[in-house]
Amino acid sequence: MMDRNGIFKKLFNRCNGYVELRALPSGNRAFVSLGADWETIGEQTDKFCGENKDQHLYFGVATRNGKGGKKSDIISIPCVWAEMDFKNIAEERVQSVIDKFPFKPTIITKTGGGVHLFFLLEKPVDLKRGDDVQKVNDWIRLELNELSGCEFDKI
């Protein structure tokens, strides 16, 4: 099992720009530069998480330009992904659905209420190809819906 910094390195080692960190409900946000070494990236991420430890913490899968979290701020997209919430599927069924899925996720993370599946791309894509990533994400969600008999969140 990888820790958060190991996941970041695996996802973002071929990307540039910034990783967006968010805390909810406060809306606190930080952008961690991928131009730094991995130790510094880990320290900055740990600091943000520590300062917001009583909130729900999120990171953007697509790297950003450091100015905002909108689609127009995307620099690169390292993977496609899916979210499987336990409100939609019983926890004990998740692994059997993943096993039936034709592609194996590169990374699986457990959240408080489900799992996130990350399928690393051969190389990151830029915003111009972002619509292609959305189509693949939609296909993954529809396939998981069919395999599980559940309705998963749009990604």
N, C-alpha and C positions, 0 to 999 in steps of 0.2 A: 504494500500500500504506500502510495506517495503522499508526502506532506504538501501543503499549499505551495511552497516555494518550488518543489519538484514539479508540480503540475504546471506552474507558470513557466518554468524553464522548458518543459516539453512542448507546451502550447506556443510559446512566444519566441523561442530561440532563433527562428528564421524571420522574425518580424521586426519592423521598426515602428517608431511612434511611441505612444504612451498606453499603459494599461489603466483603464478607468476603474476606480474603486468607489462604491456607493454604500452609504449607510441609510437605512430606513427605519423609522419614519422621519428622521431629522432632515434627510436630503443631503447630509454632508457628503462631499465628493473630493476625491484627490486623483491626480494623474501622476503615475509613476513612469519615469522615462526608461525606455528600453535601451537607451544609450549608455546607461550605467552598467557596472558589473553586477553579476547575479547576487553577490552578497549585499550590495547597496540596495538593490531592488527588494530583496527579502527584508532588509531592515526597515525600509520605507513602508512596505506593506504591513509588516508587524506593528509598526508605530500607529498606522491608521486603524488597524484592527483593535489594538489596545485602547486607543482613544474612543472607539465606538463599540466597545465590547458588549454593551447592553442593548444593541440594536441588531437588526437583520443586516448582514453584510453581503454584498454582491460585487462581482467584477464583470466588466464587459469582455465578451469573447473576441470581439473585433477590436483591434488597436485603434487609437484615436489620435487626433492632431494636438491634443492637449487643451483645446479651446472649449469643447463641449461634448455632450453625449448623444447628439443627434446623428441620424444616418449620414448627413452631409459631412460629419466630422471623422468618418471612418477612413483609416489609412490602409489596413490590411485585415483579411479574415483568414485565420489559420486552420479553421476546421468547420465542419457542420456539426450540429448538436441537436439533442432532443432532451426533453424533460418528462420524467414519469413521476407524477405526484401520487402519493399513497391515498389521496382522496378519490382518485380515479381507478386505482388498481391496488389490490391487497399486496402488501409487502412480500409475502411468501410466493406470489405469482411472478414477480418482476424477473427473476433470473430465468425462468422457463421461457418468458417472452423474448428476452435478450438472446437466449440460446437458439430460438427459432428464427430470429432475424437473419437475413442473408449476409449482413456485414457485421463484423465484430468491432465494437468501439475500442479506440485506442486508450481512452481514459474513462473510468466510471467513478463518479464522486457521489457520496451520500450527503444529502442535505437533511435538514430537520424533518422534512415532510416528503421525501422521495429520493430519486436519483437523477443525476444528469449524465448523459452519454455524450462523449466527444469523439468524433471521427476525424482524425487529423488528415488534412489534405497533403498531397505530395509536395505542394508549395503553396504558400499563402496567396490569396487572390486580392485584387484591389477593389475599390468601390465600383468601378466600371463593370466588374463581373459579379457584383453583389446580388443582382437579380437571379443569377444562376444558383448562387448559394441558397437564396430563399426558396427556389424551386426544389432543390434537393432537400432542404429542411422540411418543406411541406410534404414531400414524398415520404420521408422517414416517419413523420408524424402519422400520415395516413396508413402506412404499413404497420406501425406499432398499434394503431387503433384497431386494425383488422385482426392482427395476431392476438390481441388481448381481449377484444370485445369491449374495449373501454374508449372513452373520448379523452384524448390528451390535449393539453393547452397548445394554442398556436405558439410557435417559436419565433 
